[in-house]
Amino acid sequence: MFERRIFSRTVAAAAIAGVAGLAPAKAEDSVKVGLILPMTGGQASTGKQIENAIKLYMQQKGDTVAGKKIEIILKDDAAIPDKTKTAAQELIVNDKVNFIAGFGVTPAALAAAPLATQAKIPEVVMAAGTSIITERSPYIVRTSFTLAQSSTIIGDWAVKNGIKKVATLTSDYAPGNDALNFFKQHFTAGGGEVVEEVKTPLANPDFAPFLQRMKDAKPDAIFVFVPAGQGGNFMKQYAERGLDKAGIKVIGPGDVTDDDLLNNMGDAVLGTVTAHLYSAAHPSQMNKDFVAAYKKAFGNRPGFMAVSGYDGIHLIYEALKKTNGDTDGTKLVEAMKGQKWESPRGPISIDPETRDIVQNIYIRKVEKVDGELYNVEFQTFEAVKDLGKTKK
């Protein structure tokens, strides 16, 4: 059962003093998961997807693991790192949580990292995608993705499929920089040319003036990374500026065509090719069941943030099973390392060395299926690790 608490700017005196040495209380009968998500602001769709997926998982699997009742305490940080830090402090010091989880954007995950280390509790990252995140605390484990996993693959695919000149448009923060750098490395190594490079502000971006520059550069395609939630606005302005009519394709990681918003993007998005970890059209029976259950419960289809949240709470459950309900943070992280399971997205595992996710990455094309827009997978790269770490 979800316990929602209104996010407070007021911090208890104990929290201001810091959380060093304050490990969470070991309650005998419950396990508390502090869920920090953007429920308001530009990233609200990310928060809602993850919250919904966790609700669905707990409805399906029950709210008791290894004899302990799972309690979720949700706090809204609006993807603002200062609010994330305050929320984490309150959850650790006041609520005595055993896990912190969620983290809609990279700055949020990084803001909480030192607190997880000090309190010695797992930080389960269910959204943020910059490679460095898991290196910032030995207590961080990720169930979402890294931008390197998808951006390298779409770079290789583009140059092998007749795309010679690309303009890039990326959000100006760490994941955008990861997406851009890993794409460029692979695209240019294969002989491709980047003819225009634009970075847009993370908060409330207006893409229109940048898109005009893209159009004037006359590339074969635009490589786009914007965080989940901004893809709809991007595609609207892409169509309004006539880039689709000019024959300029959109490629990139799959954030821009997130299933959560895809069906409202219009026909301009048809033909967009992306590399990503999940599509609601993934043909496995497990995914068909997941999509049907999610639609029934919440009235819309799940996107990649939903599956990342679903797998995140699964990992928490499995770690507790492995420790027989012991909530010692170090033991829980050890229990998470090397976990493998079948997800709605396909087979996934937690790399025991990096605590990061290993998963299939799929090349997909936006097509109409039964009158609705879907990312239809047509090529699979199996068991992809985070290249941001393996290439160091």
Secondary structure, DSSP 4 states (H G I P E B T S, - for coil): -EEE----S---HHHHT--TT-PPP--SSEEEEEEEE--SSTTHHHHHHHHHHHHHHHHHH-SEETTEEEEEEEEE-TT-HHHHHHHHHHHHHTS--SEEEE-SSHHHHHHHHHHHHHHT--EEESS---GGGGGS-TTEEESS--HHHHHHHHHHHHHHTT--EEEEEEESSHHHHHHHHHHHHHHHHTT-EEEEEEEE-SSS---HHHHHHHHHH--SEEEEE--TTSHHHHHHHHHHTTTTTTT-EEEEEGGGG-HHHHTTS-GGGTT-EEEES--TT---HHHHHHHHHHHHHHSS---HHHHHHHHHHHHHHHHHHHTTT---HHHHHHHHTT-EEEETTEEEEE-TTT--EEEEEEEEEEEEETTEEEEEEEEEEEEE--HHHHT-
